[in-house]
Amino acid sequence: GPGSSTTWRQWPFPEVVHPAVAAIPASEERDLASVAAYLRAEVDDPFERAKAVHDYVATRVAYDVPALTGRRPSQDPETVFRTRAAVCE
């Protein structure tokens, strides 16, 4: 799969989006469970999987600037996944 390259087995990881994240089909982004199942199936190494989860969040969630001065929506994982926005909470 996209996570099987030997370059992803060396620390530090390359400063690029993990290939499993870059290749995730929209059909696997239905909810948090489907994303987790996809990454678990594509990336065997637990440290590499942590990089993939980081890259998924970093490329899918924007900082919710309006929430700083206005109403702050819930920061629970499901809401952040649905809205694709969060603050440092």
Distance bins in CASP14 RR format, pairs under 12 A and 6 or more apart:
PFRMAT RR
TARGET T0000
AUTHOR 0000-0000-0000
RMODE 2
METHOD distances of the structure
MODEL  1
1 8 0 0 0 0 0 1 0 0 0 0 0
1 18 0 0 0 0 0 1 0 0 0 0 0
1 19 0 0 0 0 1 0 0 0 0 0 0
1 20 1 0 0 1 0 0 0 0 0 0 0
1 23 0 0 0 0 1 0 0 0 0 0 0
1 24 0 0 0 0 0 1 0 0 0 0 0
1 38 0 0 0 0 0 1 0 0 0 0 0
1 39 0 0 0 0 0 1 0 0 0 0 0
1 41 0 0 0 0 1 0 0 0 0 0 0
1 42 1 0 1 0 0 0 0 0 0 0 0
1 43 0 0 0 0 1 0 0 0 0 0 0
1 44 0 0 0 0 1 0 0 0 0 0 0
1 48 0 0 0 0 0 1 0 0 0 0 0
1 52 0 0 0 0 0 1 0 0 0 0 0
2 8 0 0 0 0 1 0 0 0 0 0 0
2 17 0 0 0 0 0 1 0 0 0 0 0
2 18 1 0 0 1 0 0 0 0 0 0 0
2 19 1 1 0 0 0 0 0 0 0 0 0
2 20 1 0 1 0 0 0 0 0 0 0 0
2 21 0 0 0 0 1 0 0 0 0 0 0
2 22 1 0 0 1 0 0 0 0 0 0 0
2 23 1 0 1 0 0 0 0 0 0 0 0
2 24 0 0 0 0 1 0 0 0 0 0 0
2 25 0 0 0 0 0 1 0 0 0 0 0
2 28 0 0 0 0 0 1 0 0 0 0 0
2 38 0 0 0 0 0 1 0 0 0 0 0
2 39 0 0 0 0 1 0 0 0 0 0 0
2 41 0 0 0 0 0 1 0 0 0 0 0
2 42 1 0 1 0 0 0 0 0 0 0 0
2 43 1 0 0 1 0 0 0 0 0 0 0
2 44 0 0 0 0 0 1 0 0 0 0 0
2 48 0 0 0 0 0 1 0 0 0 0 0
2 52 0 0 0 0 1 0 0 0 0 0 0
2 55 0 0 0 0 0 1 0 0 0 0 0
3 9 0 0 0 0 1 0 0 0 0 0 0
3 13 0 0 0 0 0 1 0 0 0 0 0
3 14 0 0 0 0 0 1 0 0 0 0 0
3 17 0 0 0 0 0 1 0 0 0 0 0
3 18 1 0 0 1 0 0 0 0 0 0 0
3 19 1 0 1 0 0 0 0 0 0 0 0
3 20 1 0 1 0 0 0 0 0 0 0 0
3 21 0 0 0 0 1 0 0 0 0 0 0
3 22 0 0 0 0 0 1 0 0 0 0 0
3 23 0 0 0 0 1 0 0 0 0 0 0
3 24 0 0 0 0 0 1 0 0 0 0 0
3 38 0 0 0 0 0 1 0 0 0 0 0
3 39 0 0 0 0 1 0 0 0 0 0 0
3 40 0 0 0 0 0 1 0 0 0 0 0
3 41 0 0 0 0 0 1 0 0 0 0 0
3 42 1 0 1 0 0 0 0 0 0 0 0
3 43 1 0 1 0 0 0 0 0 0 0 0
3 44 1 0 0 1 0 0 0 0 0 0 0
3 45 0 0 0 0 1 0 0 0 0 0 0
3 48 1 0 0 1 0 0 0 0 0 0 0
3 49 0 0 0 0 1 0 0 0 0 0 0
3 51 0 0 0 0 1 0 0 0 0 0 0
3 52 1 0 0 1 0 0 0 0 0 0 0
3 55 0 0 0 0 0 1 0 0 0 0 0
4 18 0 0 0 0 0 1 0 0 0 0 0
4 19 0 0 0 0 1 0 0 0 0 0 0
4 20 0 0 0 0 1 0 0 0 0 0 0
4 23 0 0 0 0 0 1 0 0 0 0 0
4 41 0 0 0 0 0 1 0 0 0 0 0
4 42 0 0 0 0 1 0 0 0 0 0 0
4 43 0 0 0 0 1 0 0 0 0 0 0
4 44 1 0 0 1 0 0 0 0 0 0 0
4 45 0 0 0 0 1 0 0 0 0 0 0
4 48 0 0 0 0 1 0 0 0 0 0 0
5 13 0 0 0 0 0 1 0 0 0 0 0
5 14 0 0 0 0 1 0 0 0 0 0 0
5 16 0 0 0 0 0 1 0 0 0 0 0
5 18 0 0 0 0 1 0 0 0 0 0 0
5 19 1 0 0 1 0 0 0 0 0 0 0
5 20 0 0 0 0 0 1 0 0 0 0 0
5 42 0 0 0 0 0 1 0 0 0 0 0
5 43 0 0 0 0 0 1 0 0 0 0 0
5 44 0 0 0 0 0 1 0 0 0 0 0
5 45 0 0 0 0 0 1 0 0 0 0 0
5 48 0 0 0 0 1 0 0 0 0 0 0
6 14 0 0 0 0 0 1 0 0 0 0 0
6 45 0 0 0 0 0 1 0 0 0 0 0
6 48 0 0 0 0 0 1 0 0 0 0 0
7 13 0 0 0 0 1 0 0 0 0 0 0
7 14 1 0 0 1 0 0 0 0 0 0 0
7 15 0 0 0 0 0 1 0 0 0 0 0
7 16 0 0 0 0 1 0 0 0 0 0 0
7 18 0 0 0 0 0 1 0 0 0 0 0
7 19 0 0 0 0 1 0 0 0 0 0 0
7 48 0 0 0 0 0 1 0 0 0 0 0
7 51 0 0 0 0 0 1 0 0 0 0 0
8 14 1 0 0 1 0 0 0 0 0 0 0
8 16 0 0 0 0 0 1 0 0 0 0 0
8 17 0 0 0 0 0 1 0 0 0 0 0
8 18 1 0 0 1 0 0 0 0 0 0 0
8 19 1 0 0 1 0 0 0 0 0 0 0
8 20 0 0 0 0 1 0 0 0 0 0 0
8 21 0 0 0 0 0 1 0 0 0 0 0
8 42 0 0 0 0 0 1 0 0 0 0 0
8 43 0 0 0 0 1 0 0 0 0 0 0
8 44 0 0 0 0 1 0 0 0 0 0 0
8 45 1 0 0 1 0 0 0 0 0 0 0
8 47 0 0 0 0 1 0 0 0 0 0 0
8 48 1 0 1 0 0 0 0 0 0 0 0
8 49 0 0 0 0 0 1 0 0 0 0 0
8 50 0 0 0 0 0 1 0 0 0 0 0
8 51 1 0 0 1 0 0 0 0 0 0 0
8 52 0 0 0 0 1 0 0 0 0 0 0
8 55 0 0 0 0 0 1 0 0 0 0 0
9 43 0 0 0 0 0 1 0 0 0 0 0
9 44 0 0 0 0 1 0 0 0 0 0 0
9 45 1 0 0 1 0 0 0 0 0 0 0
9 46 0 0 0 0 0 1 0 0 0 0 0
9 47 0 0 0 0 1 0 0 0 0 0 0
9 48 1 0 0 1 0 0 0 0 0 0 0
9 51 0 0 0 0 0 1 0 0 0 0 0
10 45 0 0 0 0 0 1 0 0 0 0 0
10 47 0 0 0 0 0 1 0 0 0 0 0
10 48 0 0 0 0 0 1 0 0 0 0 0
10 51 0 0 0 0 0 1 0 0 0 0 0
11 45 0 0 0 0 0 1 0 0 0 0 0
11 47 1 0 0 1 0 0 0 0 0 0 0
11 48 0 0 0 0 1 0 0 0 0 0 0
11 50 0 0 0 0 0 1 0 0 0 0 0
11 51 0 0 0 0 1 0 0 0 0 0 0
12 47 0 0 0 0 0 1 0 0 0 0 0
12 48 0 0 0 0 0 1 0 0 0 0 0
12 51 0 0 0 0 1 0 0 0 0 0 0
13 19 0 0 0 0 0 1 0 0 0 0 0
13 21 0 0 0 0 0 1 0 0 0 0 0
13 43 0 0 0 0 0 1 0 0 0 0 0
13 45 0 0 0 0 0 1 0 0 0 0 0
13 47 0 0 0 0 1 0 0 0 0 0 0
13 48 1 0 0 1 0 0 0 0 0 0 0
13 49 0 0 0 0 0 1 0 0 0 0 0
13 50 0 0 0 0 1 0 0 0 0 0 0
13 51 1 0 1 0 0 0 0 0 0 0 0
13 52 0 0 0 0 1 0 0 0 0 0 0
13 54 0 0 0 0 1 0 0 0 0 0 0
13 55 0 0 0 0 1 0 0 0 0 0 0
14 22 0 0 0 0 0 1 0 0 0 0 0
14 48 0 0 0 0 0 1 0 0 0 0 0
14 51 0 0 0 0 1 0 0 0 0 0 0
14 55 0 0 0 0 0 1 0 0 0 0 0
15 51 0 0 0 0 0 1 0 0 0 0 0
15 54 0 0 0 0 0 1 0 0 0 0 0
15 55 0 0 0 0 0 1 0 0 0 0 0
15 58 0 0 0 0 0 1 0 0 0 0 0
16 22 0 0 0 0 1 0 0 0 0 0 0
16 51 0 0 0 0 0 1 0 0 0 0 0
16 52 0 0 0 0 0 1 0 0 0 0 0
16 55 0 0 0 0 1 0 0 0 0 0 0
16 58 0 0 0 0 0 1 0 0 0 0 0
16 59 0 0 0 0 0 1 0 0 0 0 0
17 23 0 0 0 0 1 0 0 0 0 0 0
17 24 0 0 0 0 0 1 0 0 0 0 0
17 51 0 0 0 0 1 0 0 0 0 0 0
17 52 0 0 0 0 1 0 0 0 0 0 0
17 54 0 0 0 0 1 0 0 0 0 0 0
17 55 1 0 1 0 0 0 0 0 0 0 0
17 56 0 0 0 0 1 0 0 0 0 0 0
17 57 0 0 0 0 0 1 0 0 0 0 0
17 58 0 0 0 0 1 0 0 0 0 0 0
17 59 1 0 1 0 0 0 0 0 0 0 0
17 60 0 0 0 0 0 1 0 0 0 0 0
18 24 0 0 0 0 1 0 0 0 0 0 0
18 38 0 0 0 0 0 1 0 0 0 0 0
18 39 0 0 0 0 1 0 0 0 0 0 0
18 42 0 0 0 0 1 0 0 0 0 0 0
18 43 1 0 0 1 0 0 0 0 0 0 0
18 45 0 0 0 0 0 1 0 0 0 0 0
18 47 0 0 0 0 0 1 0 0 0 0 0
18 48 1 0 0 1 0 0 0 0 0 0 0
18 49 0 0 0 0 1 0 0 0 0 0 0
18 50 0 0 0 0 0 1 0 0 0 0 0
18 51 1 0 1 0 0 0 0 0 0 0 0
18 52 1 0 1 0 0 0 0 0 0 0 0
18 53 0 0 0 0 1 0 0 0 0 0 0
18 54 0 0 0 0 1 0 0 0 0 0 0
18 55 1 0 1 0 0 0 0 0 0 0 0
18 56 0 0 0 0 1 0 0 0 0 0 0
18 57 0 0 0 0 0 1 0 0 0 0 0
18 58 0 0 0 0 0 1 0 0 0 0 0
18 59 0 0 0 0 1 0 0 0 0 0 0
19 39 0 0 0 0 0 1 0 0 0 0 0
19 42 0 0 0 0 1 0 0 0 0 0 0
19 43 0 0 0 0 1 0 0 0 0 0 0
19 48 0 0 0 0 0 1 0 0 0 0 0
19 51 0 0 0 0 0 1 0 0 0 0 0
19 52 0 0 0 0 1 0 0 0 0 0 0
19 55 0 0 0 0 1 0 0 0 0 0 0
20 28 0 0 0 0 0 1 0 0 0 0 0
20 35 0 0 0 0 0 1 0 0 0 0 0
20 36 0 0 0 0 0 1 0 0 0 0 0
20 38 1 0 0 1 0 0 0 0 0 0 0
20 39 1 0 0 1 0 0 0 0 0 0 0
20 40 0 0 0 0 0 1 0 0 0 0 0
20 41 0 0 0 0 1 0 0 0 0 0 0
20 42 1 0 1 0 0 0 0 0 0 0 0
20 43 1 0 1 0 0 0 0 0 0 0 0
20 44 0 0 0 0 0 1 0 0 0 0 0
20 45 0 0 0 0 0 1 0 0 0 0 0
20 48 0 0 0 0 1 0 0 0 0 0 0
20 49 0 0 0 0 1 0 0 0 0 0 0
20 51 0 0 0 0 1 0 0 0 0 0 0
20 52 1 0 1 0 0 0 0 0 0 0 0
20 53 0 0 0 0 0 1 0 0 0 0 0
20 54 0 0 0 0 0 1 0 0 0 0 0
20 55 0 0 0 0 1 0 0 0 0 0 0
20 56 0 0 0 0 1 0 0 0 0 0 0
20 59 0 0 0 0 0 1 0 0 0 0 0
21 28 0 0 0 0 0 1 0 0 0 0 0
21 29 0 0 0 0 0 1 0 0 0 0 0
21 35 0 0 0 0 1 0 0 0 0 0 0
21 38 0 0 0 0 1 0 0 0 0 0 0
21 39 1 0 0 1 0 0 0 0 0 0 0
21 42 0 0 0 0 1 0 0 0 0 0 0
21 43 0 0 0 0 1 0 0 0 0 0 0
21 48 0 0 0 0 0 1 0 0 0 0 0
21 49 0 0 0 0 0 1 0 0 0 0 0
21 51 0 0 0 0 1 0 0 0 0 0 0
21 52 1 0 1 0 0 0 0 0 0 0 0
21 53 0 0 0 0 1 0 0 0 0 0 0
21 54 0 0 0 0 1 0 0 0 0 0 0
21 55 1 0 1 0 0 0 0 0 0 0 0
21 56 1 0 1 0 0 0 0 0 0 0 0
21 57 0 0 0 0 1 0 0 0 0 0 0
21 58 0 0 0 0 1 0 0 0 0 0 0
21 59 1 0 0 1 0 0 0 0 0 0 0
21 60 0 0 0 0 1 0 0 0 0 0 0
22 42 0 0 0 0 0 1 0 0 0 0 0
22 52 0 0 0 0 1 0 0 0 0 0 0
22 55 0 0 0 0 1 0 0 0 0 0 0
22 56 0 0 0 0 0 1 0 0 0 0 0
22 59 0 0 0 0 1 0 0 0 0 0 0
22 60 0 0 0 0 0 1 0 0 0 0 0
23 29 0 0 0 0 0 1 0 0 0 0 0
23 38 0 0 0 0 1 0 0 0 0 0 0
23 39 0 0 0 0 0 1 0 0 0 0 0
23 42 1 0 0 1 0 0 0 0 0 0 0
23 43 0 0 0 0 0 1 0 0 0 0 0
23 52 0 0 0 0 0 1 0 0 0 0 0
23 55 0 0 0 0 0 1 0 0 0 0 0
23 56 0 0 0 0 0 1 0 0 0 0 0
24 30 0 0 0 0 0 1 0 0 0 0 0
24 34 0 0 0 0 1 0 0 0 0 0 0
24 35 1 0 0 1 0 0 0 0 0 0 0
24 36 0 0 0 0 0 1 0 0 0 0 0
24 37 0 0 0 0 0 1 0 0 0 0 0
24 38 1 0 1 0 0 0 0 0 0 0 0
24 39 1 0 0 1 0 0 0 0 0 0 0
24 41 0 0 0 0 0 1 0 0 0 0 0
24 42 0 0 0 0 1 0 0 0 0 0 0
24 43 0 0 0 0 0 1 0 0 0 0 0
24 52 0 0 0 0 1 0 0 0 0 0 0
24 53 0 0 0 0 0 1 0 0 0 0 0
24 55 0 0 0 0 0 1 0 0 0 0 0
24 56 1 0 0 1 0 0 0 0 0 0 0
24 59 0 0 0 0 1 0 0 0 0 0 0
24 60 0 0 0 0 1 0 0 0 0 0 0
25 34 0 0 0 0 0 1 0 0 0 0 0
25 35 0 0 0 0 0 1 0 0 0 0 0
25 38 0 0 0 0 1 0 0 0 0 0 0
25 42 0 0 0 0 0 1 0 0 0 0 0
26 34 0 0 0 0 0 1 0 0 0 0 0
26 35 0 0 0 0 0 1 0 0 0 0 0
26 38 0 0 0 0 0 1 0 0 0 0 0
26 60 0 0 0 0 0 1 0 0 0 0 0
27 34 0 0 0 0 1 0 0 0 0 0 0
27 35 0 0 0 0 0 1 0 0 0 0 0
27 37 0 0 0 0 0 1 0 0 0 0 0
27 38 0 0 0 0 1 0 0 0 0 0 0
28 34 1 0 1 0 0 0 0 0 0 0 0
28 35 1 0 0 1 0 0 0 0 0 0 0
28 36 0 0 0 0 1 0 0 0 0 0 0
28 37 1 0 0 1 0 0 0 0 0 0 0
28 38 1 0 1 0 0 0 0 0 0 0 0
28 39 0 0 0 0 1 0 0 0 0 0 0
28 40 0 0 0 0 0 1 0 0 0 0 0
28 41 0 0 0 0 1 0 0 0 0 0 0
28 42 0 0 0 0 1 0 0 0 0 0 0
28 56 0 0 0 0 0 1 0 0 0 0 0
29 35 1 0 1 0 0 0 0 0 0 0 0
29 36 0 0 0 0 0 1 0 0 0 0 0
29 37 0 0 0 0 0 1 0 0 0 0 0
29 38 0 0 0 0 1 0 0 0 0 0 0
29 39 0 0 0 0 0 1 0 0 0 0 0
29 56 0 0 0 0 1 0 0 0 0 0 0
29 59 0 0 0 0 0 1 0 0 0 0 0
29 60 0 0 0 0 1 0 0 0 0 0 0
29 81 0 0 0 0 1 0 0 0 0 0 0
29 82 0 0 0 0 0 1 0 0 0 0 0
29 84 0 0 0 0 0 1 0 0 0 0 0
30 36 0 0 0 0 0 1 0 0 0 0 0
30 37 0 0 0 0 0 1 0 0 0 0 0
30 38 0 0 0 0 1 0 0 0 0 0 0
30 81 0 0 0 0 1 0 0 0 0 0 0
30 82 0 0 0 0 0 1 0 0 0 0 0
31 37 0 0 0 0 1 0 0 0 0 0 0
31 38 0 0 0 0 0 1 0 0 0 0 0
31 77 0 0 0 0 0 1 0 0 0 0 0
31 78 1 0 0 1 0 0 0 0 0 0 0
31 81 1 0 0 1 0 0 0 0 0 0 0
31 82 0 0 0 0 1 0 0 0 0 0 0
32 38 0 0 0 0 0 1 0 0 0 0 0
32 39 0 0 0 0 0 1 0 0 0 0 0
32 53 0 0 0 0 0 1 0 0 0 0 0
32 56 0 0 0 0 0 1 0 0 0 0 0
32 57 0 0 0 0 0 1 0 0 0 0 0
32 60 0 0 0 0 0 1 0 0 0 0 0
32 76 0 0 0 0 0 1 0 0 0 0 0
32 77 1 0 1 0 0 0 0 0 0 0 0
32 78 1 0 0 1 0 0 0 0 0 0 0
32 79 0 0 0 0 0 1 0 0 0 0 0
32 80 0 0 0 0 1 0 0 0 0 0 0
32 81 1 0 1 0 0 0 0 0 0 0 0
32 82 0 0 0 0 1 0 0 0 0 0 0
33 39 0 0 0 0 0 1 0 0 0 0 0
33 40 0 0 0 0 0 1 0 0 0 0 0
33 77 0 0 0 0 0 1 0 0 0 0 0
33 78 0 0 0 0 0 1 0 0 0 0 0
33 81 0 0 0 0 0 1 0 0 0 0 0
34 40 0 0 0 0 0 1 0 0 0 0 0
34 41 0 0 0 0 0 1 0 0 0 0 0
34 56 0 0 0 0 0 1 0 0 0 0 0
34 81 0 0 0 0 0 1 0 0 0 0 0
35 41 0 0 0 0 0 1 0 0 0 0 0
35 42 0 0 0 0 0 1 0 0 0 0 0
35 43 0 0 0 0 0 1 0 0 0 0 0
35 49 0 0 0 0 0 1 0 0 0 0 0
35 52 0 0 0 0 1 0 0 0 0 0 0
35 53 0 0 0 0 1 0 0 0 0 0 0
35 55 0 0 0 0 0 1 0 0 0 0 0
35 56 1 0 0 1 0 0 0 0 0 0 0
35 57 0 0 0 0 1 0 0 0 0 0 0
35 59 0 0 0 0 0 1 0 0 0 0 0
35 60 0 0 0 0 1 0 0 0 0 0 0
35 77 0 0 0 0 0 1 0 0 0 0 0
35 78 0 0 0 0 0 1 0 0 0 0 0
35 81 1 0 0 1 0 0 0 0 0 0 0
36 42 0 0 0 0 0 1 0 0 0 0 0
36 43 0 0 0 0 0 1 0 0 0 0 0
36 49 0 0 0 0 1 0 0 0 0 0 0
36 52 0 0 0 0 0 1 0 0 0 0 0
36 53 0 0 0 0 1 0 0 0 0 0 0
36 56 0 0 0 0 1 0 0 0 0 0 0
36 77 0 0 0 0 0 1 0 0 0 0 0
36 81 0 0 0 0 0 1 0 0 0 0 0
37 43 0 0 0 0 0 1 0 0 0 0 0
38 49 0 0 0 0 0 1 0 0 0 0 0
38 52 0 0 0 0 1 0 0 0 0 0 0
38 53 0 0 0 0 0 1 0 0 0 0 0
38 56 0 0 0 0 1 0 0 0 0 0 0
39 45 0 0 0 0 0 1 0 0 0 0 0
39 46 0 0 0 0 0 1 0 0 0 0 0
39 48 0 0 0 0 1 0 0 0 0 0 0
39 49 1 0 0 1 0 0 0 0 0 0 0
39 50 0 0 0 0 1 0 0 0 0 0 0
39 51 0 0 0 0 0 1 0 0 0 0 0
39 52 1 0 1 0 0 0 0 0 0 0 0
39 53 1 0 0 1 0 0 0 0 0 0 0
39 54 0 0 0 0 0 1 0 0 0 0 0
39 55 0 0 0 0 1 0 0 0 0 0 0
39 56 1 0 0 1 0 0 0 0 0 0 0
39 57 0 0 0 0 0 1 0 0 0 0 0
40 46 0 0 0 0 0 1 0 0 0 0 0
40 48 0 0 0 0 0 1 0 0 0 0 0
40 49 1 0 0 1 0 0 0 0 0 0 0
40 50 0 0 0 0 0 1 0 0 0 0 0
40 52 0 0 0 0 1 0 0 0 0 0 0
40 53 0 0 0 0 0 1 0 0 0 0 0
41 49 0 0 0 0 0 1 0 0 0 0 0
41 52 0 0 0 0 0 1 0 0 0 0 0
42 48 0 0 0 0 1 0 0 0 0 0 0
42 49 0 0 0 0 1 0 0 0 0 0 0
42 52 1 0 0 1 0 0 0 0 0 0 0
42 53 0 0 0 0 0 1 0 0 0 0 0
42 56 0 0 0 0 0 1 0 0 0 0 0
43 49 1 0 1 0 0 0 0 0 0 0 0
43 50 0 0 0 0 1 0 0 0 0 0 0
43 51 0 0 0 0 1 0 0 0 0 0 0
43 52 1 0 1 0 0 0 0 0 0 0 0
43 53 0 0 0 0 1 0 0 0 0 0 0
43 54 0 0 0 0 0 1 0 0 0 0 0
43 55 0 0 0 0 0 1 0 0 0 0 0
43 56 0 0 0 0 0 1 0 0 0 0 0
44 52 0 0 0 0 0 1 0 0 0 0 0
45 51 0 0 0 0 1 0 0 0 0 0 0
45 52 0 0 0 0 1 0 0 0 0 0 0
46 52 0 0 0 0 0 1 0 0 0 0 0
46 53 0 0 0 0 0 1 0 0 0 0 0
47 53 0 0 0 0 0 1 0 0 0 0 0
47 54 0 0 0 0 0 1 0 0 0 0 0
48 54 0 0 0 0 0 1 0 0 0 0 0
48 55 0 0 0 0 0 1 0 0 0 0 0
49 55 0 0 0 0 0 1 0 0 0 0 0
49 56 0 0 0 0 0 1 0 0 0 0 0
50 56 0 0 0 0 0 1 0 0 0 0 0
50 57 0 0 0 0 0 1 0 0 0 0 0
51 57 0 0 0 0 0 1 0 0 0 0 0
51 58 0 0 0 0 0 1 0 0 0 0 0
52 58 0 0 0 0 0 1 0 0 0 0 0
52 59 0 0 0 0 0 1 0 0 0 0 0
53 59 0 0 0 0 0 1 0 0 0 0 0
53 60 0 0 0 0 0 1 0 0 0 0 0
53 61 0 0 0 0 0 1 0 0 0 0 0
53 77 0 0 0 0 0 1 0 0 0 0 0
54 60 0 0 0 0 0 1 0 0 0 0 0
54 61 0 0 0 0 0 1 0 0 0 0 0
55 61 0 0 0 0 0 1 0 0 0 0 0
56 80 0 0 0 0 0 1 0 0 0 0 0
56 81 0 0 0 0 0 1 0 0 0 0 0
56 84 0 0 0 0 0 1 0 0 0 0 0
57 63 0 0 0 0 0 1 0 0 0 0 0
57 77 0 0 0 0 1 0 0 0 0 0 0
57 80 0 0 0 0 1 0 0 0 0 0 0
57 81 0 0 0 0 1 0 0 0 0 0 0
57 84 0 0 0 0 0 1 0 0 0 0 0
57 85 0 0 0 0 0 1 0 0 0 0 0
57 86 0 0 0 0 1 0 0 0 0 0 0
58 84 0 0 0 0 0 1 0 0 0 0 0
58 86 0 0 0 0 0 1 0 0 0 0 0
59 84 0 0 0 0 0 1 0 0 0 0 0
60 80 0 0 0 0 1 0 0 0 0 0 0
60 81 0 0 0 0 1 0 0 0 0 0 0
60 82 0 0 0 0 0 1 0 0 0 0 0
60 83 0 0 0 0 0 1 0 0 0 0 0
60 84 1 0 1 0 0 0 0 0 0 0 0
60 85 0 0 0 0 0 1 0 0 0 0 0
60 86 0 0 0 0 0 1 0 0 0 0 0
61 75 0 0 0 0 0 1 0 0 0 0 0
61 77 0 0 0 0 0 1 0 0 0 0 0
61 79 0 0 0 0 0 1 0 0 0 0 0
61 80 1 0 0 1 0 0 0 0 0 0 0
61 81 0 0 0 0 1 0 0 0 0 0 0
61 82 0 0 0 0 0 1 0 0 0 0 0
61 83 0 0 0 0 1 0 0 0 0 0 0
61 84 1 0 1 0 0 0 0 0 0 0 0
61 85 1 0 0 1 0 0 0 0 0 0 0
61 86 1 0 1 0 0 0 0 0 0 0 0
61 87 0 0 0 0 0 1 0 0 0 0 0
61 88 0 0 0 0 0 1 0 0 0 0 0
62 80 0 0 0 0 0 1 0 0 0 0 0
62 83 0 0 0 0 1 0 0 0 0 0 0
62 84 1 0 0 1 0 0 0 0 0 0 0
62 85 1 0 1 0 0 0 0 0 0 0 0
62 86 1 0 0 1 0 0 0 0 0 0 0
62 87 0 0 0 0 0 1 0 0 0 0 0
63 75 0 0 0 0 0 1 0 0 0 0 0
63 80 0 0 0 0 0 1 0 0 0 0 0
63 83 0 0 0 0 0 1 0 0 0 0 0
63 84 0 0 0 0 0 1 0 0 0 0 0
63 85 1 0 0 1 0 0 0 0 0 0 0
63 86 1 0 0 1 0 0 0 0 0 0 0
63 87 1 0 0 1 0 0 0 0 0 0 0
63 88 0 0 0 0 1 0 0 0 0 0 0
63 89 0 0 0 0 0 1 0 0 0 0 0
64 70 0 0 0 0 1 0 0 0 0 0 0
64 71 0 0 0 0 0 1 0 0 0 0 0
64 72 1 0 0 1 0 0 0 0 0 0 0
64 73 1 0 0 1 0 0 0 0 0 0 0
64 74 0 0 0 0 0 1 0 0 0 0 0
64 75 0 0 0 0 1 0 0 0 0 0 0
64 79 0 0 0 0 0 1 0 0 0 0 0
64 80 0 0 0 0 1 0 0 0 0 0 0
64 83 1 0 0 1 0 0 0 0 0 0 0
64 84 0 0 0 0 1 0 0 0 0 0 0
64 85 1 1 0 0 0 0 0 0 0 0 0
64 86 1 0 1 0 0 0 0 0 0 0 0
64 87 1 0 1 0 0 0 0 0 0 0 0
64 88 0 0 0 0 1 0 0 0 0 0 0
64 89 0 0 0 0 1 0 0 0 0 0 0
65 72 0 0 0 0 0 1 0 0 0 0 0
65 85 0 0 0 0 1 0 0 0 0 0 0
65 86 0 0 0 0 0 1 0 0 0 0 0
65 87 0 0 0 0 1 0 0 0 0 0 0
65 88 0 0 0 0 0 1 0 0 0 0 0
66 72 0 0 0 0 1 0 0 0 0 0 0
66 73 0 0 0 0 1 0 0 0 0 0 0
66 83 0 0 0 0 0 1 0 0 0 0 0
66 85 0 0 0 0 1 0 0 0 0 0 0
66 87 0 0 0 0 1 0 0 0 0 0 0
67 73 1 0 0 1 0 0 0 0 0 0 0
67 74 0 0 0 0 0 1 0 0 0 0 0
67 75 0 0 0 0 1 0 0 0 0 0 0
67 79 0 0 0 0 0 1 0 0 0 0 0
67 80 0 0 0 0 0 1 0 0 0 0 0
67 83 0 0 0 0 1 0 0 0 0 0 0
67 85 1 0 0 1 0 0 0 0 0 0 0
67 86 0 0 0 0 1 0 0 0 0 0 0
67 87 1 0 1 0 0 0 0 0 0 0 0
67 88 0 0 0 0 0 1 0 0 0 0 0
67 89 0 0 0 0 1 0 0 0 0 0 0
68 85 0 0 0 0 0 1 0 0 0 0 0
68 86 0 0 0 0 0 1 0 0 0 0 0
68 87 1 0 0 1 0 0 0 0 0 0 0
68 88 0 0 0 0 1 0 0 0 0 0 0
68 89 0 0 0 0 0 1 0 0 0 0 0
69 87 0 0 0 0 0 1 0 0 0 0 0
70 87 0 0 0 0 0 1 0 0 0 0 0
71 87 0 0 0 0 0 1 0 0 0 0 0
72 79 0 0 0 0 0 1 0 0 0 0 0
72 80 0 0 0 0 0 1 0 0 0 0 0
72 83 0 0 0 0 0 1 0 0 0 0 0
72 85 0 0 0 0 0 1 0 0 0 0 0
72 86 0 0 0 0 1 0 0 0 0 0 0
72 87 1 0 0 1 0 0 0 0 0 0 0
72 88 0 0 0 0 0 1 0 0 0 0 0
72 89 1 0 0 1 0 0 0 0 0 0 0
73 79 1 0 1 0 0 0 0 0 0 0 0
73 80 0 0 0 0 1 0 0 0 0 0 0
73 82 0 0 0 0 1 0 0 0 0 0 0
73 83 1 0 0 1 0 0 0 0 0 0 0
73 84 0 0 0 0 0 1 0 0 0 0 0
73 85 1 0 0 1 0 0 0 0 0 0 0
73 86 0 0 0 0 1 0 0 0 0 0 0
73 87 0 0 0 0 1 0 0 0 0 0 0
73 89 0 0 0 0 0 1 0 0 0 0 0
74 80 0 0 0 0 1 0 0 0 0 0 0
74 81 0 0 0 0 0 1 0 0 0 0 0
74 82 0 0 0 0 1 0 0 0 0 0 0
74 83 0 0 0 0 1 0 0 0 0 0 0
74 85 0 0 0 0 0 1 0 0 0 0 0
74 86 0 0 0 0 1 0 0 0 0 0 0
74 87 0 0 0 0 0 1 0 0 0 0 0
74 89 0 0 0 0 1 0 0 0 0 0 0
75 81 0 0 0 0 0 1 0 0 0 0 0
75 82 0 0 0 0 0 1 0 0 0 0 0
75 83 0 0 0 0 1 0 0 0 0 0 0
75 85 0 0 0 0 1 0 0 0 0 0 0
75 86 1 0 1 0 0 0 0 0 0 0 0
75 87 1 0 0 1 0 0 0 0 0 0 0
75 88 0 0 0 0 1 0 0 0 0 0 0
75 89 1 0 1 0 0 0 0 0 0 0 0
76 82 0 0 0 0 1 0 0 0 0 0 0
76 83 0 0 0 0 0 1 0 0 0 0 0
76 86 0 0 0 0 1 0 0 0 0 0 0
76 89 0 0 0 0 0 1 0 0 0 0 0
77 83 0 0 0 0 0 1 0 0 0 0 0
77 86 0 0 0 0 1 0 0 0 0 0 0
78 86 0 0 0 0 0 1 0 0 0 0 0
79 85 0 0 0 0 1 0 0 0 0 0 0
79 86 0 0 0 0 1 0 0 0 0 0 0
79 87 0 0 0 0 0 1 0 0 0 0 0
79 89 0 0 0 0 0 1 0 0 0 0 0
80 86 1 0 1 0 0 0 0 0 0 0 0
80 87 0 0 0 0 1 0 0 0 0 0 0
80 88 0 0 0 0 0 1 0 0 0 0 0
80 89 0 0 0 0 1 0 0 0 0 0 0
END
